[in-house]
Amino acid sequence: MVAPFLLVGKRTLQDLCKLGIGWDEIISQEYEVRWQKWKAELSSLSQFAVPRCVKPVNFGTVTCRQLHHFSYASLKDYEQVSLFH
């Protein structure tokens, strides 16, 4: 569920690798700003929470359980999430 957020960091790293920039090289101001902004936003993930039970309080007896998979792919990235319902 946090994959869209993590994608920003992954894509930035992917772009830098495509440019052939080594691990110890200085990156351009554009990528520095992009990376620092993403890194600063990482702390907001500590507020992300998903309740373990997603059914209403008075839902009744569960008679069926399902596993749902959602996927997305493009030329630049791919994402996948699975939910037990």
Summary of the structure (lengths in Angstrom):
residues: 85
radius of gyration: 18.8
end to end distance: 14.7
largest distance: 59.3
contacts: 134
relative contact order: 0.18
helix: 41%
strand: 16%
